[in-house]
Amino acid sequence: MKPAPFRYVRPSSVEEACAALAADEDARVIAGGQTLVPMLAMRLARPSILVDVARLPSLSGIAMAGDAVRIGATTRQMEAERSALVARELPLLAAALPWVGHPPTRNRGTVGGSCANADPSAEIPLVAVTLEAELETEEEGGGLPLAADDFFIGPMLTALPPTALLTAVRFPVWRDARLGVAFREISARRSDFAFVSAACQLALDGEGRCTRLALGIGGVGDRAVKLDVAGLVGTRLEAALVAEAVGEACAVLDATSDLHASADYRRRVARVLGVRAVADARADAQAKGDGQ
Ligand SMILES: Cc1cc2nc3c(=O)[nH]c(=O)nc-3n(C[C@@H](O)[C@H](O)[C@H](O)COP(=O)(O)OP(=O)(O)OC[C@H]3O[C@@H](n4cnc5c(N)ncnc54)[C@H](O)[C@@H]3O)c2cc1C
């Protein structure tokens, strides 16, 4: 199928892009086009005008911003995957990126596009929720930063107004000496959207006690969620304790059934992946400590 007719603009600034979005309620942003182009072709999206922000230089780039790494919205996923700064400061995002689609989709797909698209199984939104990232927005008259937990509302639904641009994502950096990360996912084939995924970042003290722990689950319900496993902080992450805490947190997950998997299956897989992710992240942190 071919897309319904639309107009196309390539603004030369964020202000121009915001003005184009404000002028027409059926306008739609296009970045990497990895989701939107198929939707246009299937006529699942019929915008009157496409506002192409992919080449706006001010929206692209990866840099430190205080205690966070700020990734411009139109930064290609592959650029983030190859970034030495991301590898060093955001090891959890570095671990998740190779799971996002396929190399050709990551060559064009953007970090911001993945967040704005808000697929419940998408890896970048899961990392954003797990690390409590902040999403910067811009629209005519100004924009507001939004916490990841407030930004992602449901499947393909965000708090971003239709007249606004997502301009960057700020991922907080943990400065702990013994930091460990792990990313796990189950999908039909490598790099397909996940049925369930788990992202874990934790820190250990010199005696192997957990001082911080963030564990997020994707693909189970309407959006990625951070599990409440605060009870594990202060422990040595013994296997039985982890199984109990993650099991309890997963039992109350709001899960959905679809043609790929039942809600019950998703909850069970979340528990297994969550437990494994914590164990992997702990081993990662321990290995770093041993090497110092
Ligand atoms: C075969 C295939 C497999 C895939 N597998 C996965 C996978 O496993 N995991 C995964 O996470 N993704 C996967 N994807 C989707 C991924 O490739 C896309 O990168 C992502 O969903 C959208 O990013 P994009 O930059 O291409 O956005 P686009 O397709 O250009 O836009 C997507 C949506 O976001 C909006 N948007 C984009 N940028 C902005 C912005 N700056 N401000 C406001 N709104 C914006 C658009 O209006 C549109 O609604 C897959 C895609 C394909 C084709």
The ligand as an SDF file (V2000), in Angstrom:
LIG
                    3D

 53 58  0  0  0  0  0  0  0  0999 V2000
   11.9620   -4.5900   11.5470 C   0  0  0  0  0  0  0  0  0  0  0  0
   11.9210   -3.6740   12.7380 C   0  0  0  0  0  0  0  0  0  0  0  0
   12.2080   -4.1760   13.9950 C   0  0  0  0  0  0  0  0  0  0  0  0
   12.1760   -3.3350   15.1060 C   0  0  0  0  0  0  0  0  0  0  0  0
   12.4760   -3.8730   16.3300 N   0  0  0  0  0  0  0  0  0  0  0  0
   12.4980   -3.0500   17.4110 C   0  0  0  0  0  0  0  0  0  0  0  0
   12.8730   -3.5480   18.7050 C   0  0  0  0  0  0  0  0  0  0  0  0
   13.1850   -4.7210   18.9050 O   0  0  0  0  0  0  0  0  0  0  0  0
   12.8850   -2.6590   19.7330 N   0  0  0  0  0  0  0  0  0  0  0  0
   12.5420   -1.3360   19.5790 C   0  0  0  0  0  0  0  0  0  0  0  0
   12.5770   -0.5930   20.5550 O   0  0  0  0  0  0  0  0  0  0  0  0
   12.2060   -0.8480   18.3760 N   0  0  0  0  0  0  0  0  0  0  0  0
   12.1760   -1.6580   17.2940 C   0  0  0  0  0  0  0  0  0  0  0  0
   11.8210   -1.1510   16.0690 N   0  0  0  0  0  0  0  0  0  0  0  0
   11.4290    0.2850   15.9710 C   0  0  0  0  0  0  0  0  0  0  0  0
   12.6770    1.1430   15.9660 C   0  0  0  0  0  0  0  0  0  0  0  0
   13.4840    0.7690   14.8830 O   0  0  0  0  0  0  0  0  0  0  0  0
   12.4600    2.6490   15.8300 C   0  0  0  0  0  0  0  0  0  0  0  0
   13.7030    3.1920   16.0210 O   0  0  0  0  0  0  0  0  0  0  0  0
   11.6010    3.4100   16.7860 C   0  0  0  0  0  0  0  0  0  0  0  0
   10.3870    2.7860   17.0830 O   0  0  0  0  0  0  0  0  0  0  0  0
   11.2150    4.7710   16.2310 C   0  0  0  0  0  0  0  0  0  0  0  0
   12.3190    5.5990   16.0220 O   0  0  0  0  0  0  0  0  0  0  0  0
   12.4280    6.4800   14.7250 P   0  0  0  0  0  0  0  0  0  0  0  0
   13.4900    7.4900   14.9780 O   0  0  0  0  0  0  0  0  0  0  0  0
   12.5500    5.6450   13.5170 O   0  0  0  0  0  0  0  0  0  0  0  0
   11.0090    7.2720   14.7510 O   0  0  0  0  0  0  0  0  0  0  0  0
    9.9190    7.5430   13.6330 P   0  0  0  0  0  0  0  0  0  0  0  0
    9.4860    6.2720   12.9800 O   0  0  0  0  0  0  0  0  0  0  0  0
   10.3630    8.6400   12.7390 O   0  0  0  0  0  0  0  0  0  0  0  0
    8.7260    8.0970   14.5600 O   0  0  0  0  0  0  0  0  0  0  0  0
    8.0580    7.2310   15.4530 C   0  0  0  0  0  0  0  0  0  0  0  0
    7.0310    8.0540   16.2530 C   0  0  0  0  0  0  0  0  0  0  0  0
    7.6730    8.9660   17.1300 O   0  0  0  0  0  0  0  0  0  0  0  0
    7.3370   10.3280   16.8220 C   0  0  0  0  0  0  0  0  0  0  0  0
    8.5990   11.0820   16.9570 N   0  0  0  0  0  0  0  0  0  0  0  0
    9.8250   10.7250   16.4970 C   0  0  0  0  0  0  0  0  0  0  0  0
   10.7440   11.6100   16.9050 N   0  0  0  0  0  0  0  0  0  0  0  0
   10.0940   12.5520   17.6320 C   0  0  0  0  0  0  0  0  0  0  0  0
   10.5210   13.7200   18.3370 C   0  0  0  0  0  0  0  0  0  0  0  0
   11.8100   14.1010   18.3910 N   0  0  0  0  0  0  0  0  0  0  0  0
    9.5790   14.4540   18.9700 N   0  0  0  0  0  0  0  0  0  0  0  0
    8.2760   14.0740   18.9360 C   0  0  0  0  0  0  0  0  0  0  0  0
    7.8160   12.9750   18.3090 N   0  0  0  0  0  0  0  0  0  0  0  0
    8.7220   12.2250   17.6640 C   0  0  0  0  0  0  0  0  0  0  0  0
    6.7900   10.2830   15.4000 C   0  0  0  0  0  0  0  0  0  0  0  0
    5.8630   11.3370   15.1680 O   0  0  0  0  0  0  0  0  0  0  0  0
    6.1220    8.9190   15.3770 C   0  0  0  0  0  0  0  0  0  0  0  0
    4.8610    8.9960   15.9930 O   0  0  0  0  0  0  0  0  0  0  0  0
   11.8430   -1.9540   14.9530 C   0  0  0  0  0  0  0  0  0  0  0  0
   11.5560   -1.4450   13.6740 C   0  0  0  0  0  0  0  0  0  0  0  0
   11.5940   -2.2860   12.5750 C   0  0  0  0  0  0  0  0  0  0  0  0
   11.2880   -1.7000   11.2210 C   0  0  0  0  0  0  0  0  0  0  0  0
  1  2  1  0
  2  3  1  0
  2 52  2  0
  3  4  2  0
  4  5  1  0
  4 50  1  0
  5  6  2  0
  6  7  1  0
  6 13  1  0
  7  8  2  0
  7  9  1  0
  9 10  1  0
 10 11  2  0
 10 12  1  0
 12 13  2  0
 13 14  1  0
 14 15  1  0
 14 50  1  0
 15 16  1  0
 16 17  1  0
 16 18  1  0
 18 19  1  0
 18 20  1  0
 20 21  1  0
 20 22  1  0
 22 23  1  0
 23 24  1  0
 24 25  2  0
 24 26  1  0
 24 27  1  0
 27 28  1  0
 28 29  2  0
 28 30  1  0
 28 31  1  0
 31 32  1  0
 32 33  1  0
 33 34  1  0
 33 48  1  0
 34 35  1  0
 35 36  1  0
 35 46  1  0
 36 37  1  0
 36 45  1  0
 37 38  2  0
 38 39  1  0
 39 40  1  0
 39 45  2  0
 40 41  1  0
 40 42  2  0
 42 43  1  0
 43 44  2  0
 44 45  1  0
 46 47  1  0
 46 48  1  0
 48 49  1  0
 50 51  2  0
 51 52  1  0
 52 53  1  0
M  END
$$$$
